Amino acid sequence: MMSEWKEVISGEVLDLISGYAFKSKDFKEVPDEDDLPVIKIKNVANGDVNFEGVVYHQVSEKLEKYTLEKGDILIAMTGNHPHAMTQVVGDVSRYKLAEKALLNQRVGKLVTKDDNCLDFFYYYFKDEDNRNYLANQSSGSANQANISKGDILGIPMTIPEPEEQRAIASVLSSLDDKIDLLHRQNQTLEQMAETLFRQWFLPAGRHGVEEADEGWEEKSLSEYFHLLGGFAFKSKDYIDVGKYKVITIKGVQDGYLDSNSAARLDTLPEKIKPYQILTIGDILMSLTGNVGRVCLVDEENCLLNQRVAKIEPINKEWKPFAYFYFRQREMIERLTYLSKGSAQLNLSPVETLAQTERFPDDMLINNYCEVVNPILFKIMKNKTQIRTLTALRDTLLPKLMSGEVRVDIDNGETQDFASPQDMPSPQDIKTTHG
């Protein structure tokens, strides 16, 4: 059964609760028993809700209206214009945290009227065209764009009946749930491997037992690792759509690769070296800006740009050791201290490899890699699934929101998926093309 879609103004189906104008003098950095965290605009950046740098405020009856609970949908009423790509005004976030919180000004909470589905409107504003339409209603400067309650509730929409809204939200939520599960699995797996590394190789983990240091020798990093430099691509060769992604320092995030805004090429430069054509599982490190950030390559057709280093262990079997060695927070701090530059830090691969460290005998490293290699393999497998599911969701989202792809509602039931492997491709979903 397919419902008819109707044209409405957003205020007919939605309402918005604007955040409370707290006084900064009432904020606390350390909470008392009856305090709650305050969610500010900085805590809803880029589609996520976090407690980074959060402050607290005492709960009171007058603040009940502004209390957040798990499942609430928030919208950023201040931010950048869409061309900035990050912290864009109009971005929506789902509050997933178990702890209640308070809503600060310039953050709004969406609520639905009648029987409309809140999750559907979360995805409605996740759609790039719809988000950009809202962002373009903003006023203010490029990095301080503002939208009002009237802007949010004055949007012309074409939407289905609530039953189909729920069916659409169910398909997209199922994908997001699988993605979240895989992210949580990877977080647990990384923590396991990092804990093992600290127990086996760091002094505190070895419990200060003198015998544990037998066979350990002071050696330079160059005896264990290569740092291979990237290719000096020319921006004039970049194209909008191409087979290859150029991985710059911006793409090397703390523990993950972000290639969403990578420049593209369709052909390889003549003088590019084989190692600069990246393969899945390669280890990258940033050499400029936020130096020392490390991530794994988890997609094909990526190219290594200058100021990004590829970390290769001398022994090819020691990749788990290399990855978690450079992922230590102590190592990142050490590389930051080693870097030079005032406006922007720069890390020298030569100086990095000249550093010395107490290393154990090869047998201990071999044993660690034997234990952790299956963990790293599972992490990479999950990352690949995350990319596949994310691409499917991002393909389906605009089609479902526009009605180009319709969900076939059979007796009010929607399709659910037991595992990521069961997720369909867009053409597998029962659809009607309008």
N, C-alpha and C positions, 0 to 999 in steps of 0.2 A: 504494500500500500504506500502510495506517495501522497503526502499532503501538499496543498497549494501554498506557495510562498506569498507573503504579503509585505507591502511597503508600510513602514512605520517610522516615527521619529524615536530615537533611542529613549527619550524621557517617558515614552508611553509604556515601555517594558522594563526600564531600569530606573533605579535611583542611586544617588551617590551620597555617602557620608564623608564630608571633608574632615581632615584631622583637626585635633584640638590645638589651640595656640598656647602651648605651655610657656612658662617663664623659665629662662635658663637658670635663674638663681635657685629654682626648686629641684633641679636635677641632681642626682647623686651618682658617683662613679661606683660605689660599693652599695649594694642594695640591703635594706632592712627586710624584715620578715614579710611585711605587707606591701612591698614594692614590686612593680612590674617593669620590664624593659620598655623603652620608648622607641618605636620604629620611626626613624626619620627618613628623608628622601635618599640619603646616602646608603641606607640599609635595604633599599629596593632597586638597586642599580642592576641593569642588564638581565632583568627577568628572574632574579633570585631574591630571596629575603634572607638576610644574615644578621648576626648580632655583633659584627665587627665594630669596635669602638662604641658600643651601645651604652647609653646612660639609663638611669632608673628614676621612677617617680612613684610617689605614694598613691595607692589606690583610694578612690573615694566614690561616693554614689553618683556625683555629677559626671564622672568619667566613664560610667557604665556603657554609654552609647559608643564610646571610642575604644572599647575593648576588642582585641583581635583574638580569634580562635582558629584552630587548624581548619583549613579549607576555605578561608576567606580569600577574596580576590582583591588585590590592591593595584592602584594605578598611579604612576608618577605624574604629578601635576607641574613639576619643574624639571628641566633637563636640557639636553642638547637637541638641535634640529636633526632630522634623520640622516643627513649626510655625514654626521660625526660617527655613526655606526654604534657607538656605545653610550650608555646613560641617556637614552633618547626620551624626550618628553612623550608621555602617552604609553610608555612601556607598562605592561601588566605583569604581575607576579602572583603566584599562589602561595599563601602562607601555609607552610608544611610543618611548622614546628609545634611540638606538643605543648610547650609553655605558652600561656596567654601573654599578651603584650598590649601596649597602648599606642594609639595612632596619632602621630604628630601632624602638624599643618604641612600643606603641600604634598601630602599623600592622601589619596581618596580610597574609600572602600566601596566597591560595587555591590549593590543588592538588587535582586530581581523583584518585579511585581507579578502578582497573580501566580500562574503555574509555570512561568518561564524558567529555563534551566540556566543556572549561574555558570556552570562549566562551559556551556556553549558560548557564552559571551566572553569568557576568558579566551577561548580560541578565536572568537571573532576579532578581538583586538590584537591577538598574536599574528593574524594575517597581515603581511607587509603593506598591502594596499590600504587596508582599513586603518592600520596604525599611522601610516603616512598621512592619510586624509585628516585624522585627528591632529597630528603634530603640526600640520600646515595651518591649522586654525590658531596656532599659538601666537603670542605677542612677546616682545622682548628681544634681547640680543641673541647671537648665534649660540653662545654657550650658557645662556640663561633664559631659555624659552619657557613661557608659562601658558598653561591652559586653565580655564575656569570650569566650574561645575556646569555652567550654561553651555560651554563648548562640548563637554562630554555628553550632556543630555539633549543636545540639539542636532545629533547626527542622523541623517536619513539612512535607513537600513532596509534591506530586503531579507526577510527571515522566514523560516518554516514554522509550523505549529510546534508547541512544546514537546509533543511526542517525538517528532523528528529531530528537534534540538537535542533531546536526550540521547537519541540513537547516534547522532554525529559526535557528540561529546564522548560517548562510550567508546567509539572506534579510536578517537585521538587519545583519550585518557589511557586506554589499554596499551597503546604504544609508549606513552610517557611513563607508565608504571613499569614496563619492562626495561626501559632505559634507566630509570632511577634504581631499579634492582641491580642492574649490571654495574652501575657506578658504585653502589654500596659494596657489592662483592669485591670490586677492584680496590676500594679503600681498605677493606679488611685484609685482602691478600698483600697489598703493599705494606701494611702495618706489620704483618707476620714476617715478611722478608726483611724489613728494616730492623725489627726486634732481634731476629737471628743475627743480622750483621753486627749490631751493637754488642750482643752477647759474645760473639766469636772474635771480634776484631778491635773493639774499643776497650781501653784500660778499665773503665768502670764496669763493663760487662764481664771482664775476666776476673772480677772480684779481688784484684790486687794480689793474686797468687804469683809469687816469683817464678815458680816453675812454668807458669803459663807463657812467660816471655822467652823461654828457651827456644832457640832457633829463629828468633826474630832479629832482623838486621835493619839498620838505617840505610835506605836506598832512595834514589831519586825516582820521581814519578815516571820519568822517561824510560825507566827499566820495565815499566808495567803497562804504559799507555802511549798511544799516538793521539795527537790532536790535529786533525786534518782540516785545512781551511776551505772556505767556499769559493765559488766562482764569482768574478766581478761582472754581473749581468748589466746590460745597458737598458735603461728604462724606455728608450725609444723603441725597443724590440717587443715590449709588452703589448698584449692584445686583451680584449675583453673576455673572450672565450677561447680556451685552448686546452690541449691535452695535459700540459705540465703546470704544476704549481711551484712558484719560487718561494722557498722558506727563508724568511728574514728573521731578525731578532724578535720582531713583533709576534711571530708565530710560535716562538719557544716560550711557553708558559711554564709555570712551576708544576711539573709532573704531567703535563699534557700538551699535545700539539694543536694549535689553533690555525687552521689553514683557510678559514672562511673568507678573509679579505686578501688572500695571497694573489700576487700578480701572476699572469698566465703567459705561457709560451706554447706554440704549436710545434716548433722544431727545436732540436738541441743545438746549442752553439758548437761550432767546429772544434774548438780547443777545450771543451769541457772534459774533465778527467772522469774515469769510470766511477771513482768513489764519490764524486759529486752528484751522481745520479743515485738518489737514496732508495733504500729497500726497507721493507717492513721489518721493524726490530732494531734499526739503527738508533744510536744514542746521540742526541744533539745537546749542545751547550751554548748559551748566549755569551758573547764576548764584549758586548757594549750595552750600556744602560743598566738594566737589572742583571748584572753579570752573574754567571754561575748557575743560572736556571737550567734545569736539565729535563728533557722529555724523551719519549720514545716515538719513533715514526710508526704510525699505525695505518697508513694508506699508501697506495702506489702512486707512481708518476710525480714524485716530489724531487725538487732540485735544491742543492745546498748553496745558499748565497753567502757572500763575504760577511764577516763579523759573526758568523755562526760556525762553531767547530763541530766536527763529527768525532766522537770519542771511540777509538778502537783499542781494545786490549791487545797487548802483544800476543798473548795466547787467545786464539779465537774462541775457545771454550769458556773464557772468563767473563763473558758479557754480563751475567748477573752480578758478579763482583764489581765490575766497572760501573754499572748503573747505580747500584746502591752505595758505592764508595762516594761518588760525586753527588748523590742525593742527600748526604748527611747535612744537617743544618750547620754543623761545625765547619764543614768543607766550604759551604756557600759563604759563611762569614770570613773564612780564611782567604778565599778568592776575592771577595769584596775589598778586604784590607790590602791585598796585593795590587789591586787595580789602580790606575792613574787617571787623572782628569778631574777638573772642577765642575764644569757644566754637565759633563757626561762621562761616566766611568768607562774605561777601556781596559780589558784584560789581555795580557800578552800570553799566547800559547807557549812561547819559549820560556818565559819566566815561570809559568805554571808548571811545566814539566821539569824545571830545575829544582822545584821544591823537594824536600826530603821527608820521608815518613818511615816509621818502623813497620816493616812488613813481615808477615809470618812465612814459614816455608810453604812451598807450592802445594803440599799435600792438604793443608788446611783450606787453602783457597779452592782446590779441586773439590774437596768434600762439601764446602759451602755451595758451590755452583751446582753440584749434583743434587743437593737438596732443594735449592731455590729455582733451578731451571724449570721444573714443572709449574711452579707458581708464576714465573714470568711468562711462560707459554699461555697459561690460563688468562693472565691479565691481557695479553695481546689478543687472544681470541675474543675476550669480552669487548675490548676496544673496537675490534672489527664489527662485532654485532651491534655495538652502539652506533657506529657510523651508518650501518645498513638501516637500522630502525629509524635513526634521525632523518636520513634521506627520504625514507618512505613517508614519515610523518610530514616532512616539509613539502613533499610532492602532493600529498593528499589534502593538506590544510587549505590552500587557496581554492582547490577544486570543490571541496565540501562546503566551504563558506560561500562560494558563488553559486552553488547549485549545479555546476557543471557535472559533478559526480554526486549521485543521490544514493542514500542508504535505503535499501529495500527493507521495510519494517514488516516482519511476518508475525502477526498476532501480538504485536507490541514487544517482541523480543529482538535483541540485537546480538550480532555475532561476538563471541568472546574467544580469546586465544590463550591456550594453555602455556605456551612457551614462545620465545622469540622466533624459533624456527617455524612456528605455525602462522606467523604473521603473513598476510597476503601482500602481493604487489598490487598497485592501484588497479590494474585490469582484472584482478581476481575478485574484487569486491563487487557485489551485485549493484549495477549502476544503471542510471538513465542519463543520457547525455542530452542536455537542453541546448 
